[in-house]
Amino acid sequence: MGGMGVGGHETWVRVERLEKGLCGKSRPVFFRGVATIVTKLFNIVEPDVTVFGKKDYQQWKIIQRMVRDLDFGIKVIGSDLVREPDGLAMSSRDVRLSPA
């Protein structure tokens, strides 16, 4: 019997109200994927504390709400935005940028 969705998965975690608007308008299933993967990671690692950058504000708020709603015993900390000397917000994705 074939599964539905990516890799045959049929179960997803969604934070419905917070995933709408902002970045969610242009990426309608992105936050569903984020919430599902982070839930799986939390179940495997069982952390007491997790830190998410506020640069990805919507993602941070979704994880914070998900942890609350699913009764994970995890403290979710938002890390302040850090900028490069030229004002660019630091991100692991910055390596993809050219100097221009």
C-alpha positions in Angstrom: 0.0 0.0 0.0 1.5 3.3 -1.1 1.8 6.2 1.4 0.9 9.8 0.8 3.2 12.8 1.2 6.9 13.0 1.2 8.7 9.7 1.8 5.3 8.0 2.5 4.7 10.0 5.7 1.1 10.8 6.5 1.5 12.3 9.9 2.5 16.0 10.3 2.7 18.5 13.1 1.1 21.9 12.4 0.7 25.1 14.4 -2.1 26.3 12.3 -2.7 30.0 13.2 1.0 30.9 13.5 2.0 29.2 10.2 -0.3 31.5 8.3 0.8 34.9 7.2 4.3 36.3 6.9 6.6 33.7 5.3 3.8 31.1 5.4 2.0 32.9 2.6 4.7 32.1 0.1 5.7 28.7 1.6 2.4 27.1 2.6 3.8 23.7 3.8 7.3 24.9 5.0 6.4 25.4 8.7 4.5 22.1 8.8 7.8 20.5 7.8 9.7 22.5 10.3 7.3 21.6 13.2 7.3 17.9 12.2 11.1 17.6 11.9 11.7 19.5 15.2 9.2 17.3 17.0 10.9 14.2 15.8 14.3 15.6 16.8 13.0 16.6 20.3 11.6 13.0 20.7 15.0 11.5 19.9 17.2 13.9 21.8 14.9 14.8 24.7 16.5 18.2 25.4 15.7 20.3 28.5 16.5 23.6 26.6 16.6 24.6 23.0 17.7 27.9 21.4 16.2 29.3 18.2 17.4 32.6 16.6 14.9 35.4 16.5 16.1 36.1 12.9 13.6 33.5 11.9 11.0 35.0 14.1 8.0 33.1 12.8 9.8 29.8 13.1 10.9 30.6 16.7 7.3 31.5 17.7 5.9 28.3 16.0 8.4 26.1 17.9 7.6 27.9 21.2 3.9 27.4 20.7 4.3 23.8 19.6 6.4 23.0 22.7 3.7 24.6 24.9 0.7 22.9 23.2 2.3 19.4 23.1 3.5 19.7 26.7 7.1 19.1 25.9 9.2 19.8 29.0 11.6 22.0 27.1 12.5 25.6 27.7 12.6 27.4 24.3 14.9 30.4 24.3 15.0 33.0 21.6 18.5 34.2 20.7 18.8 37.9 19.7 19.7 38.8 16.2 23.5 39.2 15.6 24.7 41.3 12.6 27.8 41.4 10.5 29.8 44.7 10.5 28.0 45.7 7.3 24.6 45.2 9.0 23.7 41.8 7.4 21.9 39.5 9.9 24.2 36.5 10.5 22.8 33.3 9.2 24.2 29.8 8.3 22.9 30.6 4.8 25.3 33.5 4.5 27.9 31.2 2.9 25.7 31.2 -0.2 26.0 34.9 -0.7 28.6 36.6 -2.8 30.4 39.7 -1.5 28.3 41.8 -4.0 
